[in-house]
């Protein structure tokens, strides 16, 4: 995490909240935000995320097989189904509802 924080700091991102080894947020001066959710991988490629409330959230290895693009650059990401699943277990705010609608419209992965 220190290397990630340093690299993003060099791009103008500053700490907004949270902190490793739990999730944390970074934001730049224009308001762009990056949410970081560190996970620990096992030998099979599955992982566990430690939540703020002390619980854990499992991610199956297949959930990390997604691809996307940021500013035209191909990046690895969670699959649409894994992204939709990440919105379970808590009260959704307007941003979460927007994200789920977008996943559903683009990939059929959100709520119907």
N, C-alpha and C positions, 0 to 999 in steps of 0.2 A: 504494500500500500504506500509506503513512503516514496517509491519511485513514481507511482501514478500521481500522487499528490504534487510532487515536485514538477513533473512534466506538465500537468494541467495548470499549476501555478505559473509556469513560464509562459502559458498562453493567456494569462490574465484571470484565471479562475481563483476564487478565494473560498475559504471554508464558510458554509452557511449553517450547518447543524449536524449533529450526530458525530460519530467517530469510529475508526477501526478498533476492534475487529467487527463491530456491528455496522449497519448501514450508515452512510453519511452523504451529505449533499455539498456540492460546490456550485458557485454561480459566478458569471462574469459581469462586467459593468453594464452590458446590454440586457441582462436578465436571463440569459440562457443558463439553464440549470442541468447539471449532471448528477443523477442519483447513483451511488455506488453501493452494491449489495454483495459484499465478499462471500464467497462460498469455499468450502473445503471439499476437494474431490477424493473419491476412493479409487481403488485399482480398476474398477469396472467403468469409471467415468461418471458415475452418479455423484451427486454432491448434496451437502447439507448447508443451509443458510441459517445462521443464528439470528432470531428476531429480537426486537427491543424488549418484548415481554418475557424473554427467557426461553420461549419455545423454539422449536426448529421447524424448518420447512424443507422437505426433500425435493430435489430437482433430478429427474431421470436424465441419463446421459443423452437420450434422443432429443431432449428439450434444448440442447446446445447446438443443434445442427442447422439452425437458421442462418440466413444471410440477408443482408440488406445493403443499403447505400447511404452514406453520409457525405454530402457535398460531392456526389459523383464517385466516391471511393467505396469499393466493395468492403464490407465489414461482416464479421461474424456476430450473431446475436441469437437470442432465444427464438424458437419457432413461434409462429402466431398462436398455436394452441397453448404453448407454455406461457406466453405473455398473457393470454386471457386467463389462464389458471392463476396467475400471480395476483389477480384482482379479486380473489376469493378470501373470505374470512374477516373482512373488515367493512366498515361503512364507506361506500364510495362517494367521493366528492365530484364536483363538476368535471375536473380534469380526468378522473378515472372513468367516468361515464363517457366522456368524449373519446378516450382511448379505446374503450370497448366497442363503441359504435364504429370507429374507424377500422378496428380489427375485423369486425363482422362484415362491414361493407367491402373491404378489400380482400379478405381471406375466408370469410364465413366462419371465423374463429371465436367471435364474441357471442353474447346472448342473442337469441332470436326474438 
